[in-house]
Amino acid sequence: MIHLQEHTSTPTLEITDAILAQQILEGDEDAFGALVQRYSAPLFNFACRFLNDYDAASDILQHVFTQCYLSLPKLRTGEPLKPWLFRVARNRCLDELRRKRGIPFSELQVPDEAEELSPLEIIPDTSPLPEDIAEQHDLQEILQKAIATLPPKFREVVLLRYTAQLSFADIAEALHMPEATAKTYFQRAKPRLRALLGEQLAPSSLN
């Protein structure tokens, strides 16, 4: 069994994923430990907030790194591993949702092309953005509860953006969707989050 580092560990930033991957392939166990240390916290936080289940997130984290270790010889190790790792974590989260809640597969599917935003979703909204609220530590729990109510296909994009801090290009790669679709889902999620946050927070607390 792979022994994972504490989820709050500080990532190793000096060495690129490509160098670590090459070292792992050469049999360097410390390099694999460094990779685990680098990504365990964001991967765990993503899975935990996606599922709202600490134990399930821990299991998924174990699976992700096990699959990474076994798949590494076949991966394009010259590229960052982050999108691939989050894609594996996301797929396991969806499997867990299907198993526990019986969510229809159609709700989890991603279209080939980006959906157009409705006129109401294009109109500027003067209320605070969810990312503004995310910067206020005492309101993060409320934001996380609001995110948890989003449909899975929106929730995963929002969590990858806020929790994992992935670029839209990396989100698109992780979720196997066009970058425009990732942006569209993110924009569609914002009005829902604003509405949910507005129900829970007094206007004065959002200023």
Number of C-alpha atoms within 10 A of each C-alpha: 5 12 9 14 16 11 18 12 13 13 16 14 10 6 11 14 20 15 15 20 26 16 15 20 16 10 11 13 12 12 20 20 17 19 22 26 19 20 23 25 20 19 26 25 22 25 27 19 19 25 18 15 11 14 11 17 24 19 13 23 27 20 16 25 22 13 13 20 15 11 10 15 13 8 13 11 16 13 14 15 20 19 21 19 18 25 19 20 24 22 15 20 22 20 13 17 16 14 10 9 8 10 16 10 9 7 10 15 10 16 10 10 11 16 13 13 12 9 7 9 15 12 8 7 12 6 13 14 15 21 13 10 18 17 10 11 8 10 15 15 12 16 19 17 15 19 25 19 14 17 13 20 18 21 20 28 25 26 22 25 19 15 20 20 13 19 16 19 15 21 29 20 18 23 22 14 17 19 18 16 21 29 19 17 21 20 16 18 21 19 18 17 21 17 12 18 23 14 10 11 12 10 12 6 8 15 9
